[in-house]
Amino acid sequence: MKKSLFIKQIMIYAVILLISSLISKLASLVWPTFPLPTALIGMILLYLLLTFKVVKLEHVAGVSNFFVQIMSLVFIPSGIALVTKLDVLKAEGIQIVLVVMVSTLMLLLFTAGMAWLLIQVKEWWLARRAAAASSD
C-alpha cells in the first residue's frame, strides 16, 4: 500500500476518534450516570459513515486490516495484569466469570439490536428516497 494512502486512512480514523471522543464527553455531561465508551461511539460513527457512503470502504480497508492483524497485541497487557491478580481470581473467580458472561451476553444483545435498528433506518431511508425519485 502506498504511504500517502495509508496516511489518508489514518487521518480518517483520527477524525472519527476525535469526533467520538467529543461526543462521549458531551454525553457524560448530559447523562453522567451512563458513560458511553468512546470506542463504541466510534464504531457506530464508522458504521454510519460507511452505510451512508460518506466514507468508502477503500478509504479505511488498509488500516482496518492492519488493526485486525495487531489486535492480539492489544490484549497482552490485560493478560499480564490478570496473572498479577491470581489471588483475587481465587477469591472472587466465580463472581468475576458470572459478571463477564452476563455482560458479554448483554453486549451481544445490544450490538445485535443496534445493528437491526440501523438496518431498519437504512431501509426506511432508501425506501423514502426511492419513493421520492419515483414521484418526480
C-alpha positions in Angstrom: 0.0 0.0 0.0 1.2 3.5 -0.8 2.4 5.6 2.1 0.1 8.5 1.2 -3.0 6.3 1.0 -2.1 4.8 4.4 -1.7 8.3 5.9 -5.0 9.3 4.5 -6.7 6.3 6.1 -5.0 7.0 9.4 -6.3 10.6 9.2 -9.9 9.3 8.6 -9.6 7.2 11.7 -8.1 10.0 13.7 -11.0 12.3 12.8 -13.5 9.6 13.7 -11.8 9.1 17.1 -11.7 12.8 17.8 -15.4 13.2 17.0 -16.4 10.1 19.0 -14.3 11.4 22.0 -16.1 14.7 21.8 -19.5 13.0 21.6 -18.5 10.8 24.6 -17.5 13.9 26.7 -20.7 15.7 25.8 -22.8 12.6 26.6 -21.1 12.3 30.0 -22.0 16.0 30.7 -25.7 15.4 29.7 -26.0 12.0 31.3 -23.2 11.5 33.9 -24.6 8.2 35.3 -24.4 6.4 32.0 -21.0 6.8 30.3 -20.8 5.9 26.6 -17.5 4.3 25.6 -15.6 6.3 23.0 -14.8 3.1 21.1 -18.4 2.2 20.8 -19.4 5.6 19.6 -16.5 5.4 17.1 -17.7 2.1 15.8 -21.3 3.4 15.4 -20.0 6.5 13.7 -17.8 4.5 11.3 -20.7 2.2 10.5 -23.0 5.1 9.7 -20.3 6.7 7.6 -19.8 3.5 5.6 -23.6 2.8 5.4 -24.4 6.2 4.0 -21.4 6.2 1.8 -19.8 9.3 3.3 -16.6 7.2 3.6 -15.9 4.4 1.1 -14.7 1.0 2.2 -11.5 1.5 0.2 -10.7 4.6 2.3 -10.4 2.5 5.5 -9.7 -1.0 4.4 -5.9 -1.0 4.7 -5.8 0.5 8.2 -8.6 -1.8 9.3 -6.7 -4.9 8.1 -3.6 -3.6 9.9 -5.6 -3.1 13.2 -7.1 -6.7 12.9 -3.6 -8.1 12.4 -2.2 -6.4 15.6 -5.3 -7.0 17.7 -3.7 -9.8 19.7 -1.0 -7.3 20.9 -3.7 -5.1 22.5 -4.7 -8.0 24.8 -1.2 -8.7 26.1 -1.2 -6.0 28.9 -4.6 -7.2 30.2 -3.4 -10.8 30.2 -0.3 -9.8 32.2 -2.5 -7.9 34.6 -4.6 -11.0 35.2 -1.6 -13.0 36.1 -0.5 -10.5 38.8 -4.0 -10.8 40.4 -4.3 -14.5 40.8 -5.2 -14.1 44.5 -8.2 -12.0 43.6 -9.2 -14.6 41.0 -9.0 -17.4 43.6 -11.2 -15.5 46.0 -13.7 -13.9 43.6 -13.3 -16.1 40.5 -16.9 -17.4 40.2 -18.4 -13.9 40.6 -16.0 -12.5 38.0 -16.8 -15.2 35.5 -20.5 -14.7 36.0 -20.2 -10.9 35.6 -18.1 -11.4 32.4 -20.6 -13.9 30.9 -23.7 -11.7 31.7 -22.0 -8.5 30.4 -20.9 -10.3 27.3 -24.4 -11.5 26.6 -25.8 -8.0 27.2 -23.2 -6.5 24.9 -24.0 -9.1 22.1 -27.8 -8.4 22.5 -27.2 -4.6 22.5 -25.0 -4.9 19.4 -27.5 -7.0 17.6 -30.3 -4.6 18.5 -28.3 -1.6 17.3 -27.4 -3.4 14.0 -31.1 -4.3 13.5 -32.1 -0.7 14.2 -29.6 0.8 11.9 -30.6 -1.7 9.1 -34.2 -0.6 9.6 -33.3 3.0 9.4 -31.3 2.4 6.3 -34.1 0.5 4.6 -36.6 3.2 5.6 -34.3 5.9 4.2 -33.7 4.0 0.9 -37.4 3.4 0.5 -38.2 7.0 1.2 -35.5 8.1 -1.4 -36.9 5.6 -3.9 -40.5 6.9 -3.4 -39.3 10.5 -3.8 -37.5 9.6 -7.0 -40.4 7.7 -8.5 -42.8 10.6 -7.7 -40.6 13.0 -9.7 
